[in-house]
Amino acid sequence: MTNKIPFHVGSYIKDVIKEVGITNADFAKRAGVDVEVIDKLVNEEIPVNKDLALKLERVTKVDYKTWLNLQKTYEERIKR
């Protein structure tokens, strides 16, 4: 059994935005989504689906499957 703390994908994206030194609006524009989507994501109010994962991949260069796997792992650990 693992004791790892689950992290929502939004927490990773929040870190990326902070590291790069841009705003949520800038990130959203680069990803091609409304800023409300990024705001909700970093506030952990929405999950990542395939469409959003592909857009995150475009900005972060992290494979979309990684974002989907992180989301799946988060959801599985929350259920426990």
HTML snippet that shows the backbone in 3Dmol.js (N, CA, C, O; Angstrom):
<script src="https://3Dmol.org/build/3Dmol-min.js"></script>
<div id="view" style="width:600px;height:400px;position:relative"></div>
<script>
const pdb = `
ATOM      1  N   MET A   1       0.844  -1.186   0.000  1.00  0.00           N
ATOM      2  CA  MET A   1       0.000   0.000   0.000  1.00  0.00           C
ATOM      3  C   MET A   1       0.883   1.240   0.000  1.00  0.00           C
ATOM      4  O   MET A   1       1.937   1.263   0.635  1.00  0.00           O
ATOM      5  N   THR A   2       0.453   2.249  -0.703  1.00  0.00           N
ATOM      6  CA  THR A   2       1.236   3.473  -0.831  1.00  0.00           C
ATOM      7  C   THR A   2       0.651   4.581   0.035  1.00  0.00           C
ATOM      8  O   THR A   2      -0.562   4.660   0.228  1.00  0.00           O
ATOM      9  N   ASN A   3       1.514   5.422   0.545  1.00  0.00           N
ATOM     10  CA  ASN A   3       1.080   6.556   1.354  1.00  0.00           C
ATOM     11  C   ASN A   3       1.282   7.872   0.617  1.00  0.00           C
ATOM     12  O   ASN A   3       1.304   8.938   1.231  1.00  0.00           O
ATOM     13  N   LYS A   4       1.429   7.793  -0.680  1.00  0.00           N
ATOM     14  CA  LYS A   4       1.667   9.008  -1.456  1.00  0.00           C
ATOM     15  C   LYS A   4       0.448   9.920  -1.410  1.00  0.00           C
ATOM     16  O   LYS A   4      -0.695   9.465  -1.432  1.00  0.00           O
ATOM     17  N   ILE A   5       0.719  11.201  -1.347  1.00  0.00           N
ATOM     18  CA  ILE A   5      -0.346  12.197  -1.342  1.00  0.00           C
ATOM     19  C   ILE A   5      -0.780  12.437  -2.790  1.00  0.00           C
ATOM     20  O   ILE A   5       0.057  12.703  -3.653  1.00  0.00           O
ATOM     21  N   PRO A   6      -2.079  12.345  -3.057  1.00  0.00           N
ATOM     22  CA  PRO A   6      -2.543  12.597  -4.430  1.00  0.00           C
ATOM     23  C   PRO A   6      -2.529  14.089  -4.744  1.00  0.00           C
ATOM     24  O   PRO A   6      -2.923  14.919  -3.924  1.00  0.00           O
ATOM     25  N   PHE A   7      -2.072  14.404  -5.933  1.00  0.00           N
ATOM     26  CA  PHE A   7      -2.069  15.792  -6.387  1.00  0.00           C
ATOM     27  C   PHE A   7      -2.949  15.922  -7.615  1.00  0.00           C
ATOM     28  O   PHE A   7      -2.846  15.135  -8.557  1.00  0.00           O
ATOM     29  N   HIS A   8      -3.803  16.911  -7.594  1.00  0.00           N
ATOM     30  CA  HIS A   8      -4.644  17.231  -8.743  1.00  0.00           C
ATOM     31  C   HIS A   8      -3.744  17.817  -9.837  1.00  0.00           C
ATOM     32  O   HIS A   8      -2.763  18.502  -9.547  1.00  0.00           O
ATOM     33  N   VAL A   9      -4.088  17.542 -11.081  1.00  0.00           N
ATOM     34  CA  VAL A   9      -3.312  18.075 -12.201  1.00  0.00           C
ATOM     35  C   VAL A   9      -3.185  19.594 -12.108  1.00  0.00           C
ATOM     36  O   VAL A   9      -2.163  20.164 -12.490  1.00  0.00           O
ATOM     37  N   GLY A  10      -4.220  20.236 -11.602  1.00  0.00           N
ATOM     38  CA  GLY A  10      -4.193  21.692 -11.471  1.00  0.00           C
ATOM     39  C   GLY A  10      -3.046  22.195 -10.625  1.00  0.00           C
ATOM     40  O   GLY A  10      -2.526  23.283 -10.875  1.00  0.00           O
ATOM     41  N   SER A  11      -2.638  21.425  -9.625  1.00  0.00           N
ATOM     42  CA  SER A  11      -1.509  21.869  -8.796  1.00  0.00           C
ATOM     43  C   SER A  11      -0.217  21.865  -9.595  1.00  0.00           C
ATOM     44  O   SER A  11       0.641  22.724  -9.391  1.00  0.00           O
ATOM     45  N   TYR A  12      -0.072  20.915 -10.495  1.00  0.00           N
ATOM     46  CA  TYR A  12       1.104  20.882 -11.374  1.00  0.00           C
ATOM     47  C   TYR A  12       1.089  22.072 -12.333  1.00  0.00           C
ATOM     48  O   TYR A  12       2.111  22.724 -12.547  1.00  0.00           O
ATOM     49  N   ILE A  13      -0.076  22.342 -12.901  1.00  0.00           N
ATOM     50  CA  ILE A  13      -0.183  23.457 -13.844  1.00  0.00           C
ATOM     51  C   ILE A  13       0.050  24.777 -13.127  1.00  0.00           C
ATOM     52  O   ILE A  13       0.676  25.678 -13.685  1.00  0.00           O
ATOM     53  N   LYS A  14      -0.436  24.904 -11.913  1.00  0.00           N
ATOM     54  CA  LYS A  14      -0.184  26.111 -11.121  1.00  0.00           C
ATOM     55  C   LYS A  14       1.324  26.325 -10.944  1.00  0.00           C
ATOM     56  O   LYS A  14       1.821  27.446 -11.055  1.00  0.00           O
ATOM     57  N   ASP A  15       2.040  25.231 -10.666  1.00  0.00           N
ATOM     58  CA  ASP A  15       3.496  25.311 -10.520  1.00  0.00           C
ATOM     59  C   ASP A  15       4.176  25.722 -11.827  1.00  0.00           C
ATOM     60  O   ASP A  15       5.106  26.528 -11.822  1.00  0.00           O
ATOM     61  N   VAL A  16       3.710  25.168 -12.933  1.00  0.00           N
ATOM     62  CA  VAL A  16       4.283  25.518 -14.247  1.00  0.00           C
ATOM     63  C   VAL A  16       4.087  27.003 -14.518  1.00  0.00           C
ATOM     64  O   VAL A  16       5.018  27.693 -14.932  1.00  0.00           O
ATOM     65  N   ILE A  17       2.890  27.485 -14.287  1.00  0.00           N
ATOM     66  CA  ILE A  17       2.581  28.898 -14.525  1.00  0.00           C
ATOM     67  C   ILE A  17       3.479  29.790 -13.671  1.00  0.00           C
ATOM     68  O   ILE A  17       3.998  30.803 -14.140  1.00  0.00           O
ATOM     69  N   LYS A  18       3.651  29.399 -12.424  1.00  0.00           N
ATOM     70  CA  LYS A  18       4.490  30.178 -11.513  1.00  0.00           C
ATOM     71  C   LYS A  18       5.958  30.160 -11.959  1.00  0.00           C
ATOM     72  O   LYS A  18       6.617  31.199 -11.984  1.00  0.00           O
ATOM     73  N   GLU A  19       6.463  28.975 -12.309  1.00  0.00           N
ATOM     74  CA  GLU A  19       7.855  28.832 -12.733  1.00  0.00           C
ATOM     75  C   GLU A  19       8.162  29.654 -13.984  1.00  0.00           C
ATOM     76  O   GLU A  19       9.222  30.272 -14.089  1.00  0.00           O
ATOM     77  N   VAL A  20       7.229  29.653 -14.922  1.00  0.00           N
ATOM     78  CA  VAL A  20       7.437  30.377 -16.179  1.00  0.00           C
ATOM     79  C   VAL A  20       7.254  31.877 -15.976  1.00  0.00           C
ATOM     80  O   VAL A  20       7.792  32.686 -16.732  1.00  0.00           O
ATOM     81  N   GLY A  21       6.491  32.237 -14.953  1.00  0.00           N
ATOM     82  CA  GLY A  21       6.276  33.651 -14.661  1.00  0.00           C
ATOM     83  C   GLY A  21       5.248  34.313 -15.553  1.00  0.00           C
ATOM     84  O   GLY A  21       5.398  35.465 -15.960  1.00  0.00           O
ATOM     85  N   ILE A  22       4.185  33.549 -15.853  1.00  0.00           N
ATOM     86  CA  ILE A  22       3.107  34.100 -16.674  1.00  0.00           C
ATOM     87  C   ILE A  22       1.818  34.072 -15.861  1.00  0.00           C
ATOM     88  O   ILE A  22       1.776  33.541 -14.752  1.00  0.00           O
ATOM     89  N   THR A  23       0.788  34.644 -16.426  1.00  0.00           N
ATOM     90  CA  THR A  23      -0.515  34.633 -15.771  1.00  0.00           C
ATOM     91  C   THR A  23      -1.345  33.450 -16.270  1.00  0.00           C
ATOM     92  O   THR A  23      -1.014  32.819 -17.274  1.00  0.00           O
ATOM     93  N   ASN A  24      -2.421  33.165 -15.554  1.00  0.00           N
ATOM     94  CA  ASN A  24      -3.352  32.140 -16.024  1.00  0.00           C
ATOM     95  C   ASN A  24      -3.888  32.502 -17.401  1.00  0.00           C
ATOM     96  O   ASN A  24      -4.083  31.629 -18.246  1.00  0.00           O
ATOM     97  N   ALA A  25      -4.127  33.791 -17.625  1.00  0.00           N
ATOM     98  CA  ALA A  25      -4.640  34.243 -18.924  1.00  0.00           C
ATOM     99  C   ALA A  25      -3.634  33.975 -20.030  1.00  0.00           C
ATOM    100  O   ALA A  25      -4.013  33.547 -21.120  1.00  0.00           O
ATOM    101  N   ASP A  26      -2.348  34.223 -19.760  1.00  0.00           N
ATOM    102  CA  ASP A  26      -1.308  33.942 -20.760  1.00  0.00           C
ATOM    103  C   ASP A  26      -1.239  32.447 -21.066  1.00  0.00           C
ATOM    104  O   ASP A  26      -1.147  32.041 -22.225  1.00  0.00           O
ATOM    105  N   PHE A  27      -1.285  31.649 -20.025  1.00  0.00           N
ATOM    106  CA  PHE A  27      -1.245  30.197 -20.203  1.00  0.00           C
ATOM    107  C   PHE A  27      -2.448  29.736 -21.017  1.00  0.00           C
ATOM    108  O   PHE A  27      -2.314  28.934 -21.942  1.00  0.00           O
ATOM    109  N   ALA A  28      -3.617  30.247 -20.666  1.00  0.00           N
ATOM    110  CA  ALA A  28      -4.842  29.880 -21.373  1.00  0.00           C
ATOM    111  C   ALA A  28      -4.757  30.232 -22.851  1.00  0.00           C
ATOM    112  O   ALA A  28      -5.159  29.447 -23.711  1.00  0.00           O
ATOM    113  N   LYS A  29      -4.237  31.407 -23.135  1.00  0.00           N
ATOM    114  CA  LYS A  29      -4.105  31.835 -24.531  1.00  0.00           C
ATOM    115  C   LYS A  29      -3.184  30.892 -25.293  1.00  0.00           C
ATOM    116  O   LYS A  29      -3.479  30.505 -26.424  1.00  0.00           O
ATOM    117  N   ARG A  30      -2.071  30.527 -24.675  1.00  0.00           N
ATOM    118  CA  ARG A  30      -1.125  29.602 -25.321  1.00  0.00           C
ATOM    119  C   ARG A  30      -1.744  28.226 -25.537  1.00  0.00           C
ATOM    120  O   ARG A  30      -1.445  27.547 -26.519  1.00  0.00           O
ATOM    121  N   ALA A  31      -2.611  27.822 -24.606  1.00  0.00           N
ATOM    122  CA  ALA A  31      -3.251  26.511 -24.703  1.00  0.00           C
ATOM    123  C   ALA A  31      -4.467  26.522 -25.624  1.00  0.00           C
ATOM    124  O   ALA A  31      -4.923  25.474 -26.079  1.00  0.00           O
ATOM    125  N   GLY A  32      -4.985  27.721 -25.893  1.00  0.00           N
ATOM    126  CA  GLY A  32      -6.164  27.818 -26.747  1.00  0.00           C
ATOM    127  C   GLY A  32      -7.456  27.524 -26.021  1.00  0.00           C
ATOM    128  O   GLY A  32      -8.394  26.974 -26.597  1.00  0.00           O
ATOM    129  N   VAL A  33      -7.502  27.898 -24.730  1.00  0.00           N
ATOM    130  CA  VAL A  33      -8.722  27.711 -23.941  1.00  0.00           C
ATOM    131  C   VAL A  33      -9.078  29.022 -23.252  1.00  0.00           C
ATOM    132  O   VAL A  33      -8.256  29.935 -23.171  1.00  0.00           O
ATOM    133  N   ASP A  34     -10.299  29.106 -22.762  1.00  0.00           N
ATOM    134  CA  ASP A  34     -10.718  30.281 -22.002  1.00  0.00           C
ATOM    135  C   ASP A  34      -9.969  30.309 -20.672  1.00  0.00           C
ATOM    136  O   ASP A  34      -9.650  29.262 -20.107  1.00  0.00           O
ATOM    137  N   VAL A  35      -9.697  31.489 -20.190  1.00  0.00           N
ATOM    138  CA  VAL A  35      -8.987  31.628 -18.920  1.00  0.00           C
ATOM    139  C   VAL A  35      -9.775  30.982 -17.784  1.00  0.00           C
ATOM    140  O   VAL A  35      -9.185  30.519 -16.807  1.00  0.00           O
ATOM    141  N   GLU A  36     -11.098  30.947 -17.902  1.00  0.00           N
ATOM    142  CA  GLU A  36     -11.908  30.322 -16.873  1.00  0.00           C
ATOM    143  C   GLU A  36     -11.568  28.841 -16.710  1.00  0.00           C
ATOM    144  O   GLU A  36     -11.627  28.304 -15.603  1.00  0.00           O
ATOM    145  N   VAL A  37     -11.218  28.195 -17.797  1.00  0.00           N
ATOM    146  CA  VAL A  37     -10.843  26.779 -17.753  1.00  0.00           C
ATOM    147  C   VAL A  37      -9.571  26.607 -16.928  1.00  0.00           C
ATOM    148  O   VAL A  37      -9.494  25.726 -16.072  1.00  0.00           O
ATOM    149  N   ILE A  38      -8.585  27.444 -17.187  1.00  0.00           N
ATOM    150  CA  ILE A  38      -7.333  27.351 -16.434  1.00  0.00           C
ATOM    151  C   ILE A  38      -7.543  27.753 -14.984  1.00  0.00           C
ATOM    152  O   ILE A  38      -6.979  27.134 -14.080  1.00  0.00           O
ATOM    153  N   ASP A  39      -8.346  28.779 -14.754  1.00  0.00           N
ATOM    154  CA  ASP A  39      -8.650  29.172 -13.378  1.00  0.00           C
ATOM    155  C   ASP A  39      -9.280  28.009 -12.611  1.00  0.00           C
ATOM    156  O   ASP A  39      -8.887  27.718 -11.481  1.00  0.00           O
ATOM    157  N   LYS A  40     -10.248  27.355 -13.224  1.00  0.00           N
ATOM    158  CA  LYS A  40     -10.918  26.228 -12.569  1.00  0.00           C
ATOM    159  C   LYS A  40      -9.971  25.045 -12.389  1.00  0.00           C
ATOM    160  O   LYS A  40     -10.038  24.341 -11.381  1.00  0.00           O
ATOM    161  N   LEU A  41      -9.093  24.826 -13.359  1.00  0.00           N
ATOM    162  CA  LEU A  41      -8.138  23.728 -13.265  1.00  0.00           C
ATOM    163  C   LEU A  41      -7.167  23.952 -12.110  1.00  0.00           C
ATOM    164  O   LEU A  41      -6.977  23.058 -11.284  1.00  0.00           O
ATOM    165  N   VAL A  42      -6.553  25.126 -12.040  1.00  0.00           N
ATOM    166  CA  VAL A  42      -5.576  25.373 -10.978  1.00  0.00           C
ATOM    167  C   VAL A  42      -6.231  25.463  -9.598  1.00  0.00           C
ATOM    168  O   VAL A  42      -5.561  25.297  -8.579  1.00  0.00           O
ATOM    169  N   ASN A  43      -7.527  25.723  -9.569  1.00  0.00           N
ATOM    170  CA  ASN A  43      -8.269  25.723  -8.302  1.00  0.00           C
ATOM    171  C   ASN A  43      -8.861  24.341  -8.002  1.00  0.00           C
ATOM    172  O   ASN A  43      -9.626  24.164  -7.054  1.00  0.00           O
ATOM    173  N   GLU A  44      -8.483  23.368  -8.838  1.00  0.00           N
ATOM    174  CA  GLU A  44      -8.883  21.963  -8.662  1.00  0.00           C
ATOM    175  C   GLU A  44     -10.390  21.775  -8.695  1.00  0.00           C
ATOM    176  O   GLU A  44     -10.938  20.936  -7.980  1.00  0.00           O
ATOM    177  N   GLU A  45     -11.050  22.557  -9.525  1.00  0.00           N
ATOM    178  CA  GLU A  45     -12.507  22.484  -9.640  1.00  0.00           C
ATOM    179  C   GLU A  45     -12.962  21.616 -10.807  1.00  0.00           C
ATOM    180  O   GLU A  45     -14.122  21.205 -10.858  1.00  0.00           O
ATOM    181  N   ILE A  46     -12.056  21.333 -11.747  1.00  0.00           N
ATOM    182  CA  ILE A  46     -12.409  20.496 -12.896  1.00  0.00           C
ATOM    183  C   ILE A  46     -11.311  19.460 -13.121  1.00  0.00           C
ATOM    184  O   ILE A  46     -10.151  19.692 -12.780  1.00  0.00           O
ATOM    185  N   PRO A  47     -11.684  18.312 -13.699  1.00  0.00           N
ATOM    186  CA  PRO A  47     -10.683  17.309 -14.041  1.00  0.00           C
ATOM    187  C   PRO A  47     -10.106  17.578 -15.428  1.00  0.00           C
ATOM    188  O   PRO A  47     -10.613  18.408 -16.182  1.00  0.00           O
ATOM    189  N   VAL A  48      -9.056  16.868 -15.738  1.00  0.00           N
ATOM    190  CA  VAL A  48      -8.466  16.952 -17.074  1.00  0.00           C
ATOM    191  C   VAL A  48      -9.087  15.848 -17.919  1.00  0.00           C
ATOM    192  O   VAL A  48      -9.102  14.681 -17.529  1.00  0.00           O
ATOM    193  N   ASN A  49      -9.598  16.236 -19.080  1.00  0.00           N
ATOM    194  CA  ASN A  49     -10.085  15.257 -20.046  1.00  0.00           C
ATOM    195  C   ASN A  49      -9.094  15.215 -21.210  1.00  0.00           C
ATOM    196  O   ASN A  49      -8.102  15.945 -21.203  1.00  0.00           O
ATOM    197  N   LYS A  50      -9.349  14.380 -22.195  1.00  0.00           N
ATOM    198  CA  LYS A  50      -8.397  14.213 -23.297  1.00  0.00           C
ATOM    199  C   LYS A  50      -8.178  15.518 -24.043  1.00  0.00           C
ATOM    200  O   LYS A  50      -7.039  15.859 -24.362  1.00  0.00           O
ATOM    201  N   ASP A  51      -9.236  16.247 -24.324  1.00  0.00           N
ATOM    202  CA  ASP A  51      -9.117  17.501 -25.065  1.00  0.00           C
ATOM    203  C   ASP A  51      -8.223  18.504 -24.325  1.00  0.00           C
ATOM    204  O   ASP A  51      -7.339  19.119 -24.921  1.00  0.00           O
ATOM    205  N   LEU A  52      -8.463  18.655 -23.042  1.00  0.00           N
ATOM    206  CA  LEU A  52      -7.667  19.592 -22.259  1.00  0.00           C
ATOM    207  C   LEU A  52      -6.232  19.087 -22.122  1.00  0.00           C
ATOM    208  O   LEU A  52      -5.288  19.877 -22.167  1.00  0.00           O
ATOM    209  N   ALA A  53      -6.066  17.784 -21.956  1.00  0.00           N
ATOM    210  CA  ALA A  53      -4.722  17.212 -21.853  1.00  0.00           C
ATOM    211  C   ALA A  53      -3.910  17.489 -23.113  1.00  0.00           C
ATOM    212  O   ALA A  53      -2.718  17.784 -23.028  1.00  0.00           O
ATOM    213  N   LEU A  54      -4.540  17.398 -24.274  1.00  0.00           N
ATOM    214  CA  LEU A  54      -3.849  17.704 -25.531  1.00  0.00           C
ATOM    215  C   LEU A  54      -3.425  19.170 -25.583  1.00  0.00           C
ATOM    216  O   LEU A  54      -2.355  19.497 -26.097  1.00  0.00           O
ATOM    217  N   LYS A  55      -4.257  20.034 -25.056  1.00  0.00           N
ATOM    218  CA  LYS A  55      -3.927  21.462 -25.029  1.00  0.00           C
ATOM    219  C   LYS A  55      -2.826  21.758 -24.014  1.00  0.00           C
ATOM    220  O   LYS A  55      -1.983  22.624 -24.248  1.00  0.00           O
ATOM    221  N   LEU A  56      -2.830  21.049 -22.898  1.00  0.00           N
ATOM    222  CA  LEU A  56      -1.751  21.201 -21.924  1.00  0.00           C
ATOM    223  C   LEU A  56      -0.433  20.726 -22.524  1.00  0.00           C
ATOM    224  O   LEU A  56       0.615  21.331 -22.300  1.00  0.00           O
ATOM    225  N   GLU A  57      -0.497  19.647 -23.283  1.00  0.00           N
ATOM    226  CA  GLU A  57       0.694  19.122 -23.943  1.00  0.00           C
ATOM    227  C   GLU A  57       1.307  20.176 -24.870  1.00  0.00           C
ATOM    228  O   GLU A  57       2.528  20.323 -24.926  1.00  0.00           O
ATOM    229  N   ARG A  58       0.476  20.887 -25.577  1.00  0.00           N
ATOM    230  CA  ARG A  58       0.942  21.913 -26.515  1.00  0.00           C
ATOM    231  C   ARG A  58       1.784  22.969 -25.802  1.00  0.00           C
ATOM    232  O   ARG A  58       2.774  23.451 -26.352  1.00  0.00           O
ATOM    233  N   VAL A  59       1.398  23.325 -24.593  1.00  0.00           N
ATOM    234  CA  VAL A  59       2.084  24.385 -23.860  1.00  0.00           C
ATOM    235  C   VAL A  59       3.264  23.843 -23.059  1.00  0.00           C
ATOM    236  O   VAL A  59       4.336  24.449 -23.035  1.00  0.00           O
ATOM    237  N   THR A  60       3.062  22.706 -22.406  1.00  0.00           N
ATOM    238  CA  THR A  60       4.078  22.203 -21.476  1.00  0.00           C
ATOM    239  C   THR A  60       5.083  21.253 -22.111  1.00  0.00           C
ATOM    240  O   THR A  60       6.157  21.016 -21.559  1.00  0.00           O
ATOM    241  N   LYS A  61       4.732  20.713 -23.270  1.00  0.00           N
ATOM    242  CA  LYS A  61       5.553  19.692 -23.942  1.00  0.00           C
ATOM    243  C   LYS A  61       5.573  18.378 -23.172  1.00  0.00           C
ATOM    244  O   LYS A  61       6.405  17.511 -23.440  1.00  0.00           O
ATOM    245  N   VAL A  62       4.661  18.228 -22.219  1.00  0.00           N
ATOM    246  CA  VAL A  62       4.477  16.980 -21.492  1.00  0.00           C
ATOM    247  C   VAL A  62       3.378  16.205 -22.214  1.00  0.00           C
ATOM    248  O   VAL A  62       2.297  16.740 -22.461  1.00  0.00           O
ATOM    249  N   ASP A  63       3.651  14.962 -22.548  1.00  0.00           N
ATOM    250  CA  ASP A  63       2.717  14.135 -23.300  1.00  0.00           C
ATOM    251  C   ASP A  63       1.328  14.131 -22.664  1.00  0.00           C
ATOM    252  O   ASP A  63       1.191  14.025 -21.445  1.00  0.00           O
ATOM    253  N   TYR A  64       0.313  14.245 -23.497  1.00  0.00           N
ATOM    254  CA  TYR A  64      -1.061  14.318 -22.989  1.00  0.00           C
ATOM    255  C   TYR A  64      -1.424  13.097 -22.159  1.00  0.00           C
ATOM    256  O   TYR A  64      -2.224  13.200 -21.229  1.00  0.00           O
ATOM    257  N   LYS A  65      -0.849  11.942 -22.481  1.00  0.00           N
ATOM    258  CA  LYS A  65      -1.136  10.721 -21.730  1.00  0.00           C
ATOM    259  C   LYS A  65      -0.653  10.843 -20.282  1.00  0.00           C
ATOM    260  O   LYS A  65      -1.251  10.267 -19.373  1.00  0.00           O
ATOM    261  N   THR A  66       0.412  11.584 -20.077  1.00  0.00           N
ATOM    262  CA  THR A  66       0.905  11.821 -18.726  1.00  0.00           C
ATOM    263  C   THR A  66      -0.120  12.590 -17.915  1.00  0.00           C
ATOM    264  O   THR A  66      -0.390  12.249 -16.764  1.00  0.00           O
ATOM    265  N   TRP A  67      -0.697  13.636 -18.517  1.00  0.00           N
ATOM    266  CA  TRP A  67      -1.723  14.419 -17.819  1.00  0.00           C
ATOM    267  C   TRP A  67      -2.936  13.548 -17.501  1.00  0.00           C
ATOM    268  O   TRP A  67      -3.498  13.638 -16.409  1.00  0.00           O
ATOM    269  N   LEU A  68      -3.338  12.711 -18.449  1.00  0.00           N
ATOM    270  CA  LEU A  68      -4.484  11.829 -18.217  1.00  0.00           C
ATOM    271  C   LEU A  68      -4.178  10.801 -17.127  1.00  0.00           C
ATOM    272  O   LEU A  68      -5.039  10.499 -16.301  1.00  0.00           O
ATOM    273  N   ASN A  69      -2.969  10.269 -17.123  1.00  0.00           N
ATOM    274  CA  ASN A  69      -2.584   9.302 -16.092  1.00  0.00           C
ATOM    275  C   ASN A  69      -2.532   9.946 -14.713  1.00  0.00           C
ATOM    276  O   ASN A  69      -2.939   9.336 -13.725  1.00  0.00           O
ATOM    277  N   LEU A  70      -2.035  11.174 -14.645  1.00  0.00           N
ATOM    278  CA  LEU A  70      -2.018  11.889 -13.367  1.00  0.00           C
ATOM    279  C   LEU A  70      -3.439  12.103 -12.856  1.00  0.00           C
ATOM    280  O   LEU A  70      -3.707  11.955 -11.663  1.00  0.00           O
ATOM    281  N   GLN A  71      -4.345  12.451 -13.764  1.00  0.00           N
ATOM    282  CA  GLN A  71      -5.748  12.652 -13.382  1.00  0.00           C
ATOM    283  C   GLN A  71      -6.347  11.346 -12.870  1.00  0.00           C
ATOM    284  O   GLN A  71      -7.017  11.321 -11.837  1.00  0.00           O
ATOM    285  N   LYS A  72      -6.100  10.270 -13.598  1.00  0.00           N
ATOM    286  CA  LYS A  72      -6.634   8.961 -13.216  1.00  0.00           C
ATOM    287  C   LYS A  72      -6.092   8.535 -11.848  1.00  0.00           C
ATOM    288  O   LYS A  72      -6.849   8.063 -11.001  1.00  0.00           O
ATOM    289  N   THR A  73      -4.794   8.700 -11.635  1.00  0.00           N
ATOM    290  CA  THR A  73      -4.181   8.344 -10.362  1.00  0.00           C
ATOM    291  C   THR A  73      -4.770   9.169  -9.228  1.00  0.00           C
ATOM    292  O   THR A  73      -5.065   8.641  -8.156  1.00  0.00           O
ATOM    293  N   TYR A  74      -4.938  10.463  -9.467  1.00  0.00           N
ATOM    294  CA  TYR A  74      -5.543  11.344  -8.466  1.00  0.00           C
ATOM    295  C   TYR A  74      -6.936  10.848  -8.082  1.00  0.00           C
ATOM    296  O   TYR A  74      -7.259  10.734  -6.900  1.00  0.00           O
ATOM    297  N   GLU A  75      -7.748  10.558  -9.081  1.00  0.00           N
ATOM    298  CA  GLU A  75      -9.120  10.129  -8.824  1.00  0.00           C
ATOM    299  C   GLU A  75      -9.159   8.792  -8.078  1.00  0.00           C
ATOM    300  O   GLU A  75      -9.992   8.597  -7.193  1.00  0.00           O
ATOM    301  N   GLU A  76      -8.257   7.874  -8.437  1.00  0.00           N
ATOM    302  CA  GLU A  76      -8.219   6.580  -7.757  1.00  0.00           C
ATOM    303  C   GLU A  76      -7.811   6.727  -6.296  1.00  0.00           C
ATOM    304  O   GLU A  76      -8.368   6.060  -5.424  1.00  0.00           O
ATOM    305  N   ARG A  77      -6.849   7.589  -6.028  1.00  0.00           N
ATOM    306  CA  ARG A  77      -6.398   7.768  -4.647  1.00  0.00           C
ATOM    307  C   ARG A  77      -7.431   8.499  -3.794  1.00  0.00           C
ATOM    308  O   ARG A  77      -7.549   8.238  -2.596  1.00  0.00           O
ATOM    309  N   ILE A  78      -8.168   9.402  -4.404  1.00  0.00           N
ATOM    310  CA  ILE A  78      -9.224  10.107  -3.677  1.00  0.00           C
ATOM    311  C   ILE A  78     -10.338   9.136  -3.284  1.00  0.00           C
ATOM    312  O   ILE A  78     -10.925   9.256  -2.208  1.00  0.00           O
ATOM    313  N   LYS A  79     -10.621   8.176  -4.161  1.00  0.00           N
ATOM    314  CA  LYS A  79     -11.675   7.208  -3.872  1.00  0.00           C
ATOM    315  C   LYS A  79     -11.336   6.334  -2.675  1.00  0.00           C
ATOM    316  O   LYS A  79     -12.239   5.869  -1.979  1.00  0.00           O
ATOM    317  N   ARG A  80     -10.059   6.101  -2.423  1.00  0.00           N
ATOM    318  CA  ARG A  80      -9.627   5.230  -1.305  1.00  0.00           C
ATOM    319  C   ARG A  80      -9.886   5.879  -0.036  1.00  0.00           C
ATOM    320  O   ARG A  80      -9.595   5.313   1.018  1.00  0.00           O
TER     321      ARG A  80
END
`;
const viewer = $3Dmol.createViewer("view");
viewer.addModel(pdb, "pdb");
viewer.setStyle({}, {cartoon: {color: "spectrum"}});
viewer.zoomTo();
viewer.render();
</script>
